[in-house]
Amino acid sequence: LSAADYIVTQSSGNHAQAIALGCKLLGKKAVVVMPEDSPGVKVSAVRDTYGAEVRFCKATQEAREAMSADIVRELREKFGEEKAEEIHPNQDIRVVNGQGSVGLELLEQEPDLDAIVVSIGGGGLISGVATYVKSVKSHIKVIGAEPERAKSAFMSKQAGKLVKNPPNTVIHTIADSVKSSLGPTTYPVVRDLVDDVFTATEQEIEDATKFMMERAKQVVEPGCG
């Protein structure tokens, strides 16, 4: 995970839970910056189940980034430069590499896939999946899906350059886990290895999530819908 004693991250809940659990198992202190509109069930898991310290911020990407940086700086000033580190939810290459294991598992279970559709927020998951899948079976299409209200990846593919969601803006989407923008680590991978990106409306996301529950009997969060 890290040699530091204090691990700082920012997340609406999924990456936060992973960091919190990892720190709990390794005897480290996790400090997690969560947007003030994070789902209560995710806050509870991070704070109450896995024991991380949770600090809330305004629900914008810029606020998350700023508070995380401030906390790392405070901890380093108090305990030493090597004692605190941020593990970014989607721009840390270690996270991207780890998420590539999803592609590995998919091909182990179903080696003859024609395409893989991956939800996109900051792009960590799809970057890991695309990097692995394209390295072993380059003919498989890797397609991204993201909310219409948070379409950084879609806009970036269309423009041929990194385009972020509107700055300092609270994005209102039911798919809370995928409303970040691409960044310098993930944009080049999306540009070069992801075949296409499409967007989904709020109604489409709600309908798909409901369909999964009613027909497949699977409880998935809207970021997967």
C-alpha positions as CSV (number, residue, x, y, z in Angstrom):
1,L,0.0,0.0,0.0
2,S,2.5,2.6,1.2
3,A,5.4,3.0,3.6
4,A,3.7,6.0,5.2
5,D,1.8,5.8,8.5
6,Y,-0.9,8.1,7.3
7,I,-2.8,7.5,4.1
8,V,-5.0,10.3,2.7
9,T,-7.4,9.9,-0.1
10,Q,-10.5,11.5,-1.6
11,S,-13.5,9.6,-2.7
12,S,-17.3,9.5,-2.6
13,G,-17.0,6.0,-1.2
14,N,-15.8,3.0,-3.2
15,H,-12.0,3.8,-3.3
16,A,-12.4,5.2,0.2
17,Q,-13.6,1.9,1.5
18,A,-10.7,0.0,-0.1
19,I,-8.2,2.4,1.4
20,A,-9.9,2.4,4.8
21,L,-9.9,-1.4,4.9
22,G,-6.3,-1.7,3.7
23,C,-5.2,0.7,6.4
24,K,-7.1,-1.2,9.0
25,L,-5.5,-4.4,8.1
26,L,-2.0,-2.9,8.0
27,G,-2.3,-0.8,11.1
28,K,-2.2,2.5,9.3
29,K,-4.3,5.6,9.8
30,A,-6.6,6.5,6.9
31,V,-8.0,10.0,6.4
32,V,-10.6,10.2,3.8
33,V,-12.0,13.4,2.2
34,M,-15.6,12.7,1.1
35,P,-18.0,15.1,-0.6
36,E,-20.8,16.3,1.7
37,D,-23.4,14.7,-0.6
38,S,-21.8,11.2,-0.4
39,P,-24.3,8.4,0.2
40,G,-24.8,7.7,3.9
41,V,-24.2,3.9,3.4
42,K,-20.7,4.6,2.0
43,V,-19.8,7.1,4.7
44,S,-20.9,4.6,7.3
45,A,-18.8,1.8,5.8
46,V,-15.7,4.0,5.5
47,R,-16.0,5.5,9.0
48,D,-17.9,3.1,11.2
49,T,-17.0,-0.3,9.6
50,Y,-13.4,0.3,8.5
51,G,-12.4,2.9,11.0
52,A,-11.1,5.7,8.8
53,E,-11.3,9.4,9.8
54,V,-13.8,11.1,7.4
55,R,-13.6,14.8,6.6
56,F,-16.3,16.3,4.5
57,C,-15.9,18.9,1.8
58,K,-17.9,20.8,-0.8
59,A,-19.1,18.4,-3.5
60,T,-16.7,19.6,-6.2
61,Q,-13.6,17.9,-7.5
62,E,-11.6,21.0,-6.8
63,A,-12.6,21.0,-3.2
64,R,-11.7,17.4,-2.8
65,E,-8.3,17.9,-4.3
66,A,-7.6,21.0,-2.2
67,M,-8.6,19.5,1.1
68,S,-6.6,16.3,0.4
69,A,-3.5,18.3,-0.4
70,D,-4.0,20.4,2.8
71,I,-4.3,17.3,5.0
72,V,-1.2,15.7,3.5
73,R,0.7,18.9,4.1
74,E,-0.5,19.2,7.7
75,L,0.4,15.6,8.5
76,R,3.9,16.0,7.0
77,E,4.5,19.1,9.0
78,K,3.4,17.4,12.2
79,F,4.9,14.0,11.8
80,G,7.5,14.2,9.0
81,E,7.8,14.2,5.2
82,E,7.7,10.4,4.9
83,K,4.9,9.8,7.3
84,A,2.0,10.9,5.1
85,E,1.0,10.1,1.5
86,E,-2.0,10.6,-0.7
87,I,-3.2,7.7,-2.8
88,H,-5.4,9.3,-5.5
89,P,-8.5,7.4,-6.5
90,N,-7.8,7.4,-10.2
91,Q,-4.6,9.2,-11.0
92,D,-2.3,7.0,-8.9
93,I,-0.6,4.4,-11.2
94,R,-0.7,1.8,-8.4
95,V,-4.5,2.1,-8.3
96,V,-4.7,1.9,-12.1
97,N,-2.5,-1.2,-12.2
98,G,-4.6,-2.8,-9.5
99,Q,-7.8,-2.2,-11.3
100,G,-6.4,-3.9,-14.4
101,S,-7.0,-7.1,-12.5
102,V,-10.6,-6.7,-13.4
103,G,-9.7,-7.3,-17.0
104,L,-7.7,-10.3,-16.1
105,E,-10.6,-11.8,-14.2
106,L,-13.1,-11.1,-17.0
107,L,-10.9,-13.0,-19.5
108,E,-10.3,-15.8,-17.1
109,Q,-14.0,-16.3,-16.8
110,E,-15.0,-15.6,-20.4
111,P,-12.0,-15.7,-22.8
112,D,-14.0,-15.1,-26.0
113,L,-15.4,-11.7,-25.2
114,D,-16.0,-9.3,-28.1
115,A,-16.3,-6.1,-26.1
116,I,-16.1,-4.8,-22.5
117,V,-18.1,-1.8,-21.3
118,V,-16.6,0.0,-18.4
119,S,-18.0,3.0,-16.4
120,I,-15.8,6.1,-16.4
121,G,-15.3,8.8,-13.8
122,G,-11.7,9.7,-13.3
123,G,-10.7,6.9,-15.7
124,G,-8.7,4.6,-13.3
125,L,-10.8,1.5,-13.8
126,I,-11.1,1.7,-17.6
127,S,-7.4,2.6,-17.9
128,G,-6.4,-0.5,-16.0
129,V,-8.8,-2.7,-17.8
130,A,-7.9,-1.4,-21.3
131,T,-4.2,-1.6,-20.6
132,Y,-4.4,-5.3,-19.7
133,V,-7.0,-6.4,-22.2
134,K,-5.4,-4.6,-25.2
135,S,-2.0,-6.1,-24.3
136,V,-3.3,-9.7,-24.5
137,K,-6.3,-9.5,-26.9
138,S,-6.1,-6.3,-28.9
139,H,-9.2,-7.1,-30.9
140,I,-11.5,-6.8,-27.9
141,K,-13.4,-3.5,-27.9
142,V,-13.1,-1.5,-24.7
143,I,-16.0,1.0,-24.5
144,G,-16.6,3.6,-21.8
145,A,-19.9,4.7,-20.4
146,E,-20.4,7.8,-18.3
147,P,-23.3,10.1,-17.1
148,E,-24.5,12.7,-19.5
149,R,-24.1,15.2,-16.7
150,A,-20.4,14.3,-16.1
151,K,-18.9,13.5,-19.5
152,S,-15.3,14.4,-19.3
153,A,-14.2,11.3,-21.2
154,F,-16.7,11.7,-23.9
155,M,-15.8,15.3,-24.5
156,S,-12.1,14.4,-24.4
157,K,-12.5,11.7,-27.0
158,Q,-14.4,14.1,-29.2
159,A,-12.0,16.9,-28.8
160,G,-8.8,14.9,-29.1
161,K,-7.5,16.5,-25.9
162,L,-8.2,16.4,-22.2
163,V,-11.4,18.2,-21.4
164,K,-12.6,18.3,-17.8
165,N,-16.1,18.8,-16.4
166,P,-17.0,22.4,-15.6
167,P,-14.8,23.6,-12.7
168,N,-16.0,24.3,-9.2
169,T,-19.4,22.9,-10.1
170,V,-21.5,20.5,-8.1
171,I,-22.5,17.8,-10.5
172,H,-25.9,16.3,-9.7
173,T,-26.1,12.7,-10.9
174,I,-27.4,9.5,-9.4
175,A,-24.2,7.9,-10.5
176,D,-22.1,9.4,-7.6
177,S,-19.1,7.1,-8.2
178,V,-18.4,8.3,-11.7
179,K,-18.6,12.1,-11.8
180,S,-14.9,13.0,-11.7
181,S,-12.9,14.2,-14.7
182,L,-10.1,12.4,-16.5
183,G,-6.6,13.4,-15.5
184,P,-3.0,13.3,-16.7
185,T,-2.6,9.6,-15.9
186,T,-5.8,8.3,-17.4
187,Y,-6.5,10.6,-20.4
188,P,-3.6,9.2,-22.5
189,V,-4.8,5.7,-21.9
190,V,-8.4,6.5,-22.8
191,R,-7.2,8.4,-25.8
192,D,-5.1,5.5,-27.1
193,L,-6.7,2.3,-25.9
194,V,-10.4,3.0,-25.4
195,D,-12.3,2.4,-28.6
196,D,-15.4,4.6,-27.8
197,V,-17.2,6.4,-25.1
198,F,-21.0,6.9,-24.8
199,T,-23.1,8.8,-22.3
200,A,-26.3,7.8,-20.5
201,T,-29.1,10.1,-19.2
202,E,-30.2,10.0,-15.6
203,Q,-33.4,8.2,-16.7
204,E,-31.4,5.6,-18.6
205,I,-29.2,5.0,-15.6
206,E,-32.2,4.6,-13.3
207,D,-33.9,2.3,-15.6
208,A,-30.9,0.1,-16.1
209,T,-30.2,-0.1,-12.3
210,K,-33.9,-1.0,-11.7
211,F,-33.7,-3.6,-14.5
212,M,-30.7,-5.3,-12.9
213,M,-32.5,-5.5,-9.6
214,E,-35.8,-6.8,-11.0
215,R,-34.6,-9.2,-13.7
216,A,-31.1,-10.2,-12.8
217,K,-31.7,-10.0,-9.0
218,Q,-28.4,-8.1,-8.6
219,V,-28.1,-5.0,-6.4
220,V,-25.7,-2.7,-8.3
221,E,-25.1,1.0,-7.7
222,P,-26.1,3.5,-10.4
223,G,-22.4,3.9,-11.5
224,C,-22.8,0.3,-12.9
225,G,-26.2,1.0,-14.3
